[in-house]
Amino acid sequence: MSVLKANCPSCAAPIEFQKGSTIVLVCPFCRSAVARTDRGLDDLGKVAEIVDSESPLRLGLKGHFKGQRFELTGRAQLRHELGGVWDEWYATFSNGWVGWLAEAQGRFYLTFYQPLPENAQLPSFDALHLGQPVEIPGQSLMVTEKGTATSVAADGEIPYQLVPNERSNYADLSGKGSAFGTIDYSMSPPWVFVGQQVTLEEIGLGDAKPVKREAQKVGAEGMGCPNCGGPLSLTAPDKAERVTCPYCNSLLDVNQGKLKWLKALNPPASPPNFVLPIGAEGTFMNNTRFRVIGAVVRSVKVDGITYYWHEYLLYNPLIGFRWLVHSDNHWNFVEPVNPAEVESAQIYGTGSTVTYQGQTFKIFQDAPAVVEFVQGEFYWRVEQGETVRATDYVAPPLMLSQEASNNEINWSVGVYQTNEEIEKAFNVTDLPKPWSVAPNQPFTGGFYIKWGFAFLGILLLVAILMFPFGGLQSTVMNEKLTLQPTASQTTPQTVFSQPFEIKGNRNVQITAQAPVNNSWAELDVDLVNDQNQEVESVNIPIEYYSGTDEDGAWTEGNQTQDATMSSLPAGKYTLRVEGTWQNFQQPIDVQVKVEQNVTRGVNFCCAFLVLAILPVIALIRKWTFESRRWSESMFGSTGGSGDDE
């Protein structure tokens, strides 16, 4: 490809347009934006120096995407109207593609210009609203942010006519599967750029490392508080928009490392006790190291009561920003999620749910969240009193949260962290113990419920299988025996049955029936082995009474009773029945039946009750746990049926 060599129209220094797609080149000598036109070169004006940062990207870096090689040939920095800057790197591909690799808050988005059909109509910027679906050929995206960007700095070769300090409206779009898009309203008709969120590994830049900033070591004069003169040190000066002075509680505006006093913060009535200091470092996400660079006190008011919690802003130059939320001494590690991945009916109230990654979350809270106090540095223009609508949904151990303002919708997912996990992450001890139950705190007794019912199921299965393996119930003897009259109630009468066969390894049940009526009979039954004369004895008392009183008819006892013994050796047996009965002057007929393999269920019931103790207790604990959880919710009636374990 031919290289266009020329002289800068501002300073006459030699410049080269290396890529055929380059429209604007930033002169490395005088910082002029030089535009290439069909009539020559135009000086579009001076651009600011790129804000020094810890970005892992740099001009000349080479990678690949979908099998095509590319090189980063240009970089522009744009400022958000609410504060903060982001980088757009321009990737020139070997096959002629031109891609835009946007870098914001540690996330990367690679997009390409998407021409629209002639009859395609995009909504106007003013008509756009957050959450609105926008149909792009081949996919449906959702508006997640709309705003105005200002071109503040650039470097290298730019494939469009960048004008210094030009303001342009834009809308960011998100879709499922990490799809991402931007509508650029600086042109008419608007241009659409579509692509996806990517990782550096996915585009062949996984070995890129953050650039070490010399600018981080600035003098005390350049980074002194303009109100009290106290020395300040910023962890992310290229991304910081607000910083607080720890000496005089001033809120300061940050402009490329330069500080401007805004106002004095009004500390809350009770000074916040941040348990993690600014500068503390902890490891999360597979040993990724984050630094605490900011801390916020936020609040919501529910039923006239104000509830406070602390949020810690974490920063890693390769990952970006994350949050650590501390409420009622419970902890959550919070990461941003793609809003398009959240399926929501936009209905807020008792029973409302949203779905994320196939999991259903129940609404827990929906209220305005207010910034009460701040410390440290922040990537947006935080203000005391700043308010967003915060809606939380829970599916322990996760909490899915939406924060909505006039121009932006953000979703994030928090993962519950125990005190032990936080102490390990920050190498600290004796963190304050949590109280109550957190909205997404998992119930730890699920193990006992799961395995307790698993063992009960196994017991039931074994009981079912015992029927065919143990054989069917059988009657081995059924005979009527007559006891003749005796001299008194205490004089026993003895009778013998006919011999019968008993099989081994099967239980034996002896049932006796006597026609007693308002009387009794006491039977001592011996099971005699005819081969060795060994005897097994059982006692079978029979009594039956009935009558009437002022409450009506009543009965007590039964004319039939039984006794069971465990298995006996196989062989021939005879029953010896020795009986006494109340009406001893008259004979009494006793029907005696001997059965084997009788299913009584006593052992099964005892085992079932013993095994059920732990899961039942765990279920009661779970119900109590869930009741405590949802008693803290604005929508408490949705509780009590969590699926956490």
ROMAR-717516 format. One line per field, with one value per residue (C-alpha): x, y, z; residue number from 0. Coordinates in nm, 2 decimals, padded with zeros to 4 digits. Each point is the difference from the previous one (the first is absolute). Layout:
# residues N
x (X,...)
y (Y,...)
z (Z,...)
i (NUM,...)
***
This chain:
# residues 645
x (00.00,00.14,00.09,-00.11,00.28,-00.06,00.07,-00.22,-00.19,00.04,00.37,00.14,00.14,00.00,-00.30,-00.10,-00.34,00.08,-00.35,-00.22,-00.31,00.16,-00.20,00.17,00.35,00.11,00.34,00.24,00.19,-00.27,-00.31,-00.20,-00.28,00.09,-00.28,00.07,-00.24,-00.02,00.14,00.29,00.05,-00.21,00.09,-00.30,00.15,00.21,-00.09,00.09,00.26,-00.14,-00.07,00.27,-00.16,00.08,-00.17,00.15,-00.05,00.24,00.05,00.16,-00.13,-00.11,-00.27,-00.25,-00.38,-00.20,00.32,00.10,00.31,-00.03,00.22,-00.10,00.08,-00.19,-00.15,-00.26,-00.11,-00.36,-00.15,-00.34,-00.23,-00.03,00.37,00.26,00.18,00.02,00.24,-00.08,00.28,-00.02,00.10,00.11,-00.05,00.22,-00.31,-00.11,-00.24,00.01,-00.11,-00.07,00.13,-00.16,00.15,-00.21,00.03,00.22,-00.24,00.06,-00.24,00.10,-00.25,-00.01,-00.20,-00.34,-00.16,-00.38,-00.24,-00.13,-00.35,00.13,-00.11,00.17,-00.17,00.12,00.23,-00.27,-00.25,00.22,-00.07,00.19,-00.10,-00.14,00.06,00.17,-00.01,00.33,00.01,00.06,-00.05,-00.20,00.19,-00.12,00.09,00.20,00.15,-00.04,00.22,00.22,00.38,00.27,00.32,00.28,00.31,00.14,00.32,00.11,-00.22,-00.38,-00.23,-00.26,00.01,00.07,-00.06,00.16,-00.26,-00.29,-00.31,-00.21,-00.30,00.01,-00.20,00.16,-00.19,00.03,-00.11,00.01,00.32,00.22,-00.13,00.07,-00.08,00.02,-00.21,00.21,-00.24,00.28,-00.09,-00.32,-00.13,00.16,00.27,-00.03,00.29,-00.07,00.23,00.04,00.17,00.33,00.29,00.36,00.06,-00.28,00.17,00.35,00.12,00.00,00.36,-00.04,00.10,-00.10,00.24,00.18,-00.08,00.28,-00.27,-00.12,00.30,-00.09,00.11,-00.19,-00.07,-00.18,-00.20,-00.06,-00.35,-00.09,-00.19,00.24,00.32,00.01,00.18,-00.21,00.09,-00.23,-00.01,-00.17,00.05,-00.08,-00.35,-00.08,-00.26,-00.05,00.23,-00.05,00.27,00.05,00.12,-00.28,-00.29,00.00,-00.15,00.24,-00.04,00.28,00.09,00.29,00.17,-00.08,-00.21,-00.28,-00.19,-00.37,-00.15,00.04,-00.17,-00.25,00.09,-00.30,-00.10,00.18,00.34,00.03,00.22,00.14,00.15,00.22,00.24,00.06,00.30,-00.07,00.06,-00.20,-00.01,-00.32,-00.09,00.27,00.26,-00.04,00.12,-00.21,00.06,-00.26,00.01,-00.34,-00.26,-00.36,-00.28,-00.34,-00.34,-00.36,-00.32,-00.27,-00.31,00.16,00.31,00.34,00.23,00.38,00.27,00.35,00.14,00.36,00.13,00.26,00.24,00.23,00.15,-00.06,-00.34,-00.14,-00.24,-00.19,-00.19,00.01,-00.33,-00.01,-00.34,-00.10,00.36,-00.09,00.21,-00.06,00.25,-00.17,00.07,-00.18,-00.21,-00.14,-00.35,-00.12,00.06,-00.25,-00.36,-00.23,-00.37,00.07,-00.27,00.10,-00.20,-00.06,00.08,00.19,00.28,00.28,00.21,00.37,00.20,-00.30,-00.04,-00.30,00.04,-00.27,-00.04,00.12,00.03,-00.09,00.08,00.21,00.36,00.17,00.37,00.06,00.38,00.31,00.37,00.27,-00.02,-00.28,-00.03,-00.32,-00.09,-00.14,-00.20,-00.13,-00.37,00.02,-00.30,-00.07,-00.29,00.14,-00.19,00.14,-00.10,00.13,00.07,00.25,00.29,-00.05,-00.15,-00.09,-00.03,-00.12,00.10,-00.19,00.06,-00.13,00.26,00.13,-00.11,00.26,-00.04,00.24,00.01,00.13,00.13,-00.03,00.33,00.05,00.21,00.26,00.03,00.04,00.26,00.19,-00.02,00.13,00.22,-00.18,-00.16,-00.29,-00.24,-00.33,-00.24,-00.31,-00.35,-00.34,-00.02,00.13,-00.23,00.21,00.16,-00.01,-00.15,00.28,-00.22,-00.10,00.24,-00.20,-00.33,00.14,00.18,-00.26,-00.28,00.24,00.05,-00.38,-00.04,00.26,-00.18,-00.33,00.16,00.15,-00.34,-00.16,00.27,-00.04,-00.34,00.10,00.33,-00.15,-00.29,-00.37,-00.19,-00.11,-00.23,00.17,-00.27,-00.36,-00.18,-00.28,00.11,-00.25,00.09,-00.21,-00.15,00.24,-00.03,00.09,00.11,00.36,00.00,00.14,-00.13,00.24,-00.06,00.22,-00.03,00.07,00.36,00.09,00.31,00.19,00.25,00.32,00.10,-00.35,-00.18,-00.29,-00.32,-00.25,-00.36,-00.26,-00.37,-00.23,-00.38,00.05,-00.26,00.04,00.25,00.36,00.22,00.38,00.18,00.36,00.10,00.31,00.14,00.17,00.26,-00.09,00.36,00.19,-00.28,00.12,-00.28,-00.07,-00.27,-00.23,-00.28,-00.33,-00.25,-00.35,-00.27,-00.30,-00.25,-00.29,-00.29,-00.17,00.02,-00.11,00.23,-00.14,00.12,00.36,00.23,00.35,00.24,-00.04,-00.10,00.31,00.36,00.33,00.37,00.30,00.34,00.31,00.09,00.04,00.19,-00.19,-00.18,-00.32,-00.16,-00.30,-00.18,-00.07,-00.26,-00.05,-00.29,-00.19,-00.32,-00.26,-00.30,00.20,-00.31,-00.08,00.22,00.15,00.09,00.32,00.08,00.38,00.18,00.37,00.13,00.35,00.16,-00.25,00.06,-00.05,00.21,00.11,00.37,-00.06,-00.20,00.27,00.27,-00.21,-00.05,00.36,00.12,-00.27,00.12,00.29,-00.18,-00.31,00.20,00.19,-00.33,-00.12,00.33,-00.04,-00.35,00.11,00.31,-00.22,-00.25,00.27,00.14,-00.33,-00.10,00.27,-00.15,-00.24,-00.18,00.01,-00.30,00.22,00.23,00.01,00.06,00.36,00.19,00.34,00.20)
y (00.00,00.34,00.25,00.36,00.22,00.37,00.29,00.11,00.32,00.13,-00.06,-00.12,-00.32,-00.31,-00.23,-00.33,-00.15,-00.37,-00.15,00.07,00.02,00.28,00.33,00.19,-00.02,00.16,00.17,-00.14,00.33,00.27,-00.21,00.14,-00.22,-00.01,-00.11,-00.15,00.13,-00.01,00.35,-00.05,00.01,00.20,00.10,-00.08,00.14,-00.11,-00.31,-00.06,-00.25,-00.34,-00.04,-00.24,-00.32,-00.36,-00.13,-00.33,00.13,00.21,00.12,-00.26,-00.30,-00.29,-00.25,-00.21,-00.04,-00.26,-00.11,00.34,00.19,00.36,00.28,00.28,00.31,00.28,00.10,00.26,00.10,00.11,00.16,-00.09,00.29,-00.13,-00.04,-00.26,-00.08,-00.31,-00.10,-00.11,-00.18,-00.04,-00.35,-00.02,-00.35,-00.17,-00.06,00.36,00.00,00.29,-00.09,00.22,-00.15,00.19,-00.02,00.11,-00.09,-00.31,-00.14,-00.02,00.03,-00.07,00.14,00.06,00.24,-00.16,00.15,00.00,-00.07,00.31,-00.03,-00.06,00.26,00.06,00.19,00.35,00.07,00.19,-00.28,-00.27,-00.12,-00.24,-00.37,00.07,-00.28,00.10,-00.23,-00.02,-00.24,-00.34,00.07,00.19,00.23,00.20,00.36,00.00,00.35,00.32,00.30,00.26,-00.05,00.25,-00.07,00.11,-00.17,-00.22,-00.17,-00.18,-00.05,00.05,-00.15,00.29,00.38,00.06,00.36,00.10,00.08,-00.10,-00.12,-00.29,-00.19,-00.38,-00.29,-00.33,-00.32,-00.35,-00.33,-00.37,-00.19,00.30,00.19,00.37,00.30,00.37,00.26,00.31,00.29,00.25,-00.09,00.01,-00.26,-00.16,-00.26,-00.33,-00.21,-00.36,-00.26,-00.16,00.03,-00.19,-00.09,00.07,-00.38,-00.03,00.26,-00.13,00.27,-00.22,00.07,00.38,00.15,00.34,00.28,00.13,00.36,00.24,00.26,-00.18,00.15,00.37,00.26,00.11,00.33,-00.15,-00.24,00.21,00.07,00.35,00.06,-00.11,-00.08,-00.36,-00.24,-00.24,-00.31,-00.14,-00.37,00.06,00.36,-00.07,-00.13,00.19,00.28,00.07,-00.03,00.09,00.16,-00.21,00.30,00.26,-00.21,00.20,-00.15,00.07,-00.01,-00.18,00.11,-00.20,00.00,00.37,00.06,00.26,00.06,-00.06,00.01,-00.12,-00.33,-00.01,-00.31,-00.20,00.04,-00.32,00.00,-00.31,-00.28,-00.14,-00.34,-00.01,00.30,00.17,-00.17,-00.35,-00.28,-00.32,-00.30,-00.11,-00.17,-00.27,00.20,00.32,00.28,00.31,00.32,00.19,00.35,00.14,-00.05,00.12,00.02,-00.06,-00.02,-00.08,00.10,-00.26,00.06,00.31,-00.18,00.07,-00.29,00.06,-00.22,00.04,-00.06,-00.03,00.07,-00.25,00.06,-00.22,00.15,-00.31,-00.09,00.35,00.09,-00.23,00.06,-00.15,00.07,-00.01,00.00,-00.12,-00.14,-00.23,00.02,-00.02,00.01,00.18,-00.02,00.17,-00.21,00.05,00.16,-00.19,-00.33,00.10,-00.10,00.24,00.09,00.34,-00.07,00.10,-00.13,-00.31,-00.32,00.17,-00.20,00.04,-00.27,00.00,-00.29,-00.23,00.08,00.17,00.29,00.13,00.37,00.10,00.38,00.29,00.35,00.31,-00.05,00.32,00.07,00.12,00.03,-00.09,-00.05,-00.07,00.03,-00.09,-00.05,00.21,00.34,-00.12,00.25,00.00,-00.05,-00.17,-00.23,-00.30,-00.24,-00.33,-00.32,-00.32,-00.36,-00.30,-00.37,-00.09,00.02,00.25,00.35,00.16,00.37,00.27,00.37,00.23,00.37,00.24,-00.10,-00.34,-00.35,-00.22,-00.36,-00.17,-00.33,-00.04,-00.33,-00.04,-00.02,-00.13,00.19,-00.27,00.05,00.38,-00.05,-00.24,00.23,00.31,-00.20,00.15,-00.14,00.08,00.16,00.09,-00.29,00.02,00.03,-00.10,-00.17,00.16,00.03,-00.26,-00.18,-00.38,-00.24,-00.23,-00.28,-00.11,-00.29,-00.16,00.04,-00.14,-00.30,-00.06,-00.04,-00.20,-00.25,-00.01,-00.07,-00.28,-00.15,00.01,-00.16,-00.28,-00.06,-00.04,-00.23,-00.22,-00.11,-00.21,-00.11,-00.09,-00.20,00.04,-00.03,-00.36,-00.18,-00.31,-00.09,00.11,-00.21,00.04,-00.12,-00.05,00.07,-00.20,00.14,00.02,00.02,00.37,00.31,-00.07,-00.36,-00.03,-00.23,-00.14,-00.12,-00.09,00.07,-00.23,00.00,00.24,00.10,00.32,00.14,00.16,00.37,00.12,00.17,-00.17,00.16,-00.18,00.14,-00.11,00.08,-00.07,00.08,00.20,00.27,00.22,-00.25,-00.11,-00.30,-00.03,-00.23,-00.12,-00.15,-00.22,-00.08,-00.34,-00.14,-00.37,-00.09,00.15,00.10,00.36,00.24,00.36,00.16,00.30,00.14,00.10,00.18,00.05,00.22,00.17,00.23,00.21,00.20,00.34,00.31,00.36,00.05,-00.30,-00.34,-00.10,-00.29,-00.09,-00.27,-00.26,-00.36,-00.06,00.05,-00.11,-00.04,-00.01,-00.16,00.00,-00.28,-00.35,-00.30,-00.19,-00.32,-00.15,00.18,-00.04,00.27,-00.04,00.24,00.05,00.22,00.16,00.20,00.19,-00.23,-00.32,-00.20,-00.01,-00.13,00.25,-00.05,00.17,00.04,-00.01,00.09,-00.02,00.21,00.06,00.28,00.25,00.36,00.20,00.31,00.06,-00.01,00.21,00.26,00.02,00.04,00.25,00.21,-00.01,00.10,00.27,00.19,00.19,00.10,00.11,00.21,00.14,00.09,00.18,00.19,00.08,00.13,00.22,00.11,00.10,00.17,00.22,00.07,00.12,00.19,00.25,00.03,00.26,-00.30,-00.25,-00.20,-00.15,-00.18,-00.33,-00.22,00.07,-00.27,00.07,-00.27)
z (00.00,-00.09,00.28,-00.04,00.12,00.06,00.23,00.29,-00.11,00.35,00.09,-00.34,00.17,-00.22,00.05,-00.16,-00.06,00.02,-00.05,-00.29,00.23,00.20,-00.02,00.29,00.13,00.32,-00.06,00.26,00.01,00.05,00.09,-00.30,-00.14,-00.37,-00.24,-00.34,-00.27,-00.38,00.00,00.24,00.37,00.25,00.35,00.22,00.32,00.29,00.20,00.36,00.11,00.07,00.37,00.13,00.11,00.10,-00.32,-00.12,-00.36,-00.20,-00.35,-00.22,00.20,-00.23,00.05,-00.18,-00.02,-00.19,-00.18,-00.11,00.12,00.11,00.14,00.23,-00.20,00.18,00.33,00.10,00.34,00.06,00.30,00.14,00.08,00.36,00.03,-00.08,-00.32,-00.21,-00.28,-00.35,-00.17,-00.38,-00.13,-00.36,-00.14,-00.26,-00.22,00.00,00.30,00.24,00.36,00.30,00.33,00.28,00.35,00.29,00.37,-00.08,-00.26,-00.37,-00.29,-00.36,-00.26,-00.37,-00.22,-00.09,-00.31,00.02,-00.28,-00.18,00.15,00.36,00.24,00.34,00.28,00.05,00.30,00.19,-00.06,00.15,00.35,00.22,-00.04,-00.35,-00.25,-00.33,-00.30,-00.18,-00.30,00.13,00.37,00.26,00.25,00.30,00.09,00.32,-00.01,-00.19,00.04,-00.15,-00.06,-00.05,-00.20,00.24,-00.12,-00.27,-00.12,-00.32,-00.31,00.02,-00.26,00.03,00.01,00.36,00.11,00.33,00.27,-00.23,00.19,-00.14,00.12,00.02,00.13,00.13,-00.07,00.15,-00.12,00.11,-00.04,00.08,-00.31,00.01,-00.22,-00.02,-00.20,-00.08,-00.05,-00.10,-00.36,-00.19,-00.05,00.31,-00.03,00.17,00.13,00.11,00.16,00.33,00.34,-00.01,00.22,-00.09,-00.02,-00.26,-00.23,00.04,00.25,00.31,00.06,00.01,00.33,00.16,-00.08,00.31,00.05,00.08,00.04,00.32,00.19,-00.03,00.24,00.31,-00.16,-00.30,00.21,00.31,00.12,-00.13,00.33,00.27,-00.19,00.13,-00.23,-00.21,-00.20,-00.27,-00.09,-00.33,-00.10,-00.36,00.10,00.31,-00.01,00.37,00.30,00.36,00.22,00.32,00.19,-00.05,-00.15,-00.32,-00.32,-00.28,-00.38,-00.19,-00.35,-00.13,00.33,00.08,00.30,00.04,00.33,-00.03,00.35,00.35,00.08,00.28,00.21,00.13,00.36,00.09,-00.18,-00.22,00.12,-00.31,00.10,-00.32,-00.04,-00.34,-00.15,00.14,-00.24,-00.03,-00.24,-00.18,-00.33,00.01,00.18,-00.19,00.22,00.05,00.19,00.20,-00.16,00.13,00.26,00.01,00.26,-00.17,00.14,-00.07,00.19,00.04,00.21,00.15,00.11,-00.15,-00.06,-00.07,-00.16,-00.13,-00.35,-00.08,-00.35,-00.11,-00.29,-00.21,-00.32,-00.20,00.13,00.07,00.29,00.23,00.32,00.35,00.19,00.38,00.16,00.35,00.00,-00.29,-00.32,-00.37,-00.29,-00.29,-00.37,-00.29,-00.23,-00.35,00.04,-00.31,00.18,00.26,-00.09,00.17,-00.04,00.15,00.26,00.36,00.29,00.22,-00.19,-00.28,-00.14,-00.26,-00.17,-00.05,-00.15,00.04,00.37,00.15,00.25,00.23,00.07,00.34,00.00,-00.22,00.13,-00.07,00.12,00.12,00.02,00.36,00.02,-00.21,00.05,-00.25,-00.38,-00.25,-00.37,-00.02,00.13,00.32,00.21,00.35,-00.02,-00.34,-00.05,-00.22,00.00,00.14,-00.05,00.15,-00.09,00.19,-00.07,00.28,-00.01,-00.28,-00.01,-00.33,00.02,-00.23,00.03,-00.22,-00.06,-00.27,-00.25,00.09,00.12,00.17,00.12,00.23,00.18,00.36,00.14,00.38,00.18,00.35,00.26,-00.03,-00.38,00.04,00.28,-00.22,-00.31,00.19,00.25,00.30,00.31,00.24,-00.24,00.17,00.01,-00.22,00.15,-00.13,-00.34,-00.32,-00.30,-00.20,00.29,-00.08,00.25,00.11,00.12,-00.34,00.02,00.28,-00.20,-00.32,00.15,00.27,-00.26,-00.22,00.28,00.05,-00.37,00.02,00.30,-00.19,-00.30,00.22,00.16,-00.34,-00.13,00.31,-00.11,-00.30,00.16,00.33,-00.13,00.06,00.32,00.07,00.26,00.14,00.26,00.07,00.26,00.25,00.35,00.29,00.36,00.24,00.33,00.29,00.38,00.02,-00.20,00.10,-00.10,-00.35,-00.27,-00.26,-00.36,-00.29,-00.37,-00.29,-00.12,-00.28,-00.21,00.05,-00.26,00.11,-00.03,00.02,00.29,00.18,00.10,00.24,00.00,00.25,00.00,00.29,00.04,00.32,00.07,00.30,00.12,-00.07,-00.09,00.07,-00.24,00.04,-00.33,-00.05,-00.34,00.05,-00.24,-00.04,-00.09,00.30,00.23,00.00,00.10,-00.10,00.21,-00.04,00.21,-00.17,00.23,-00.14,00.15,-00.13,00.18,-00.13,00.14,00.00,00.22,-00.02,-00.30,-00.19,-00.09,00.06,-00.04,00.13,-00.11,-00.28,-00.03,-00.22,00.10,-00.14,00.08,-00.23,00.03,-00.22,-00.23,00.15,-00.13,-00.27,00.12,00.14,00.29,00.23,00.19,00.37,00.12,00.38,00.08,00.29,-00.05,00.19,-00.06,00.10,00.07,-00.37,-00.28,-00.24,-00.37,-00.11,-00.37,-00.04,-00.33,-00.07,-00.29,-00.15,-00.18,00.14,-00.08,00.31,-00.08,00.35,-00.09,-00.31,00.20,00.27,-00.27,-00.18,00.31,00.09,-00.34,-00.03,00.31,-00.16,-00.32,00.19,00.24,-00.30,-00.17,00.31,00.01,-00.36,00.04,00.29,-00.20,-00.30,00.23,00.15,-00.35,-00.15,00.31,-00.11,-00.35,-00.13,-00.16,00.28,-00.12,-00.28,00.25,00.17,-00.30,-00.10,-00.19,00.16,00.17)
i (0,1,2,3,4,5,6,7,8,9,10,11,12,13,14,15,16,17,18,19,20,21,22,23,24,25,26,27,28,29,30,31,32,33,34,35,36,37,38,39,40,41,42,43,44,45,46,47,48,49,50,51,52,53,54,55,56,57,58,59,60,61,62,63,64,65,66,67,68,69,70,71,72,73,74,75,76,77,78,79,80,81,82,83,84,85,86,87,88,89,90,91,92,93,94,95,96,97,98,99,100,101,102,103,104,105,106,107,108,109,110,111,112,113,114,115,116,117,118,119,120,121,122,123,124,125,126,127,128,129,130,131,132,133,134,135,136,137,138,139,140,141,142,143,144,145,146,147,148,149,150,151,152,153,154,155,156,157,158,159,160,161,162,163,164,165,166,167,168,169,170,171,172,173,174,175,176,177,178,179,180,181,182,183,184,185,186,187,188,189,190,191,192,193,194,195,196,197,198,199,200,201,202,203,204,205,206,207,208,209,210,211,212,213,214,215,216,217,218,219,220,221,222,223,224,225,226,227,228,229,230,231,232,233,234,235,236,237,238,239,240,241,242,243,244,245,246,247,248,249,250,251,252,253,254,255,256,257,258,259,260,261,262,263,264,265,266,267,268,269,270,271,272,273,274,275,276,277,278,279,280,281,282,283,284,285,286,287,288,289,290,291,292,293,294,295,296,297,298,299,300,301,302,303,304,305,306,307,308,309,310,311,312,313,314,315,316,317,318,319,320,321,322,323,324,325,326,327,328,329,330,331,332,333,334,335,336,337,338,339,340,341,342,343,344,345,346,347,348,349,350,351,352,353,354,355,356,357,358,359,360,361,362,363,364,365,366,367,368,369,370,371,372,373,374,375,376,377,378,379,380,381,382,383,384,385,386,387,388,389,390,391,392,393,394,395,396,397,398,399,400,401,402,403,404,405,406,407,408,409,410,411,412,413,414,415,416,417,418,419,420,421,422,423,424,425,426,427,428,429,430,431,432,433,434,435,436,437,438,439,440,441,442,443,444,445,446,447,448,449,450,451,452,453,454,455,456,457,458,459,460,461,462,463,464,465,466,467,468,469,470,471,472,473,474,475,476,477,478,479,480,481,482,483,484,485,486,487,488,489,490,491,492,493,494,495,496,497,498,499,500,501,502,503,504,505,506,507,508,509,510,511,512,513,514,515,516,517,518,519,520,521,522,523,524,525,526,527,528,529,530,531,532,533,534,535,536,537,538,539,540,541,542,543,544,545,546,547,548,549,550,551,552,553,554,555,556,557,558,559,560,561,562,563,564,565,566,567,568,569,570,571,572,573,574,575,576,577,578,579,580,581,582,583,584,585,586,587,588,589,590,591,592,593,594,595,596,597,598,599,600,601,602,603,604,605,606,607,608,609,610,611,612,613,614,615,616,617,618,619,620,621,622,623,624,625,626,627,628,629,630,631,632,633,634,635,636,637,638,639,640,641,642,643,644)
***
